[in-house]
Amino acid sequence: MSGQRRFAVYSALLVAASLVGLGQVSLHAQTLDDKALKGMKWRQIGPFRGGRALAVTGVAGDPETYYFGAVAGGV
């Protein structure tokens, strides 16, 4: 069996096994207890010196998503 055909067969088996497994899993949303957050405080968890930011933008309507461009490149 060629490598491409073997990949297609294994991929199909993996997808089928995943779909069968999804029918047996019960998903529930987690609840957030406000009391658990009372003791938390903001702190810096990144590097002390991050350099300059050249550009910053956010996503309209989504206050938790933003992007910035650093001096050394990258996003």
C-alpha positions in Angstrom: 0.0 0.0 0.0 1.4 3.4 -0.9 2.2 6.0 1.7 -0.5 8.3 0.5 -3.2 5.6 0.6 -2.0 4.4 4.0 -2.3 8.0 5.4 -5.8 8.3 4.0 -6.9 5.0 5.5 -5.4 5.8 8.9 -7.0 9.3 8.8 -10.4 7.9 8.0 -10.1 5.4 10.9 -9.0 8.2 13.3 -12.0 10.3 12.3 -14.4 7.4 12.7 -13.0 6.5 16.1 -13.3 10.2 17.2 -16.9 10.4 16.1 -17.8 7.2 18.0 -16.1 8.5 21.1 -17.9 11.8 21.0 -21.3 10.0 21.4 -20.1 8.6 24.7 -18.7 11.8 26.3 -21.0 14.0 28.4 -19.9 17.7 28.3 -20.9 20.2 30.9 -20.0 23.9 31.2 -18.0 24.8 34.2 -19.5 27.2 36.7 -17.5 30.1 38.1 -17.6 30.8 41.8 -17.0 34.5 42.5 -15.6 33.7 46.0 -12.7 31.8 44.4 -11.6 35.0 42.6 -11.7 37.3 45.6 -8.2 36.5 46.7 -6.6 36.8 43.3 -4.5 39.9 42.5 -2.9 41.1 39.2 0.8 40.3 38.8 3.3 40.3 36.0 4.0 36.8 34.7 6.0 37.7 31.5 9.6 38.9 31.1 10.5 42.0 33.0 11.6 43.9 29.8 9.5 43.3 26.8 10.9 46.0 24.6 8.9 48.5 22.6 5.6 48.0 20.9 5.4 49.5 17.4 1.7 48.9 16.8 -1.3 47.8 18.9 -4.8 47.0 17.9 -7.9 45.2 19.3 -10.9 43.4 18.0 -14.1 45.5 17.9 -16.7 43.9 20.1 -14.2 41.5 21.8 -12.5 43.3 24.7 -10.3 40.3 25.5 -8.5 40.0 22.1 -5.7 42.3 21.0 -2.5 42.2 19.0 0.7 44.1 19.0 3.8 44.3 16.9 7.2 44.2 18.7 10.4 45.9 17.7 12.1 42.6 16.8 9.2 41.6 14.6 6.5 39.0 15.1 3.1 39.3 16.5 
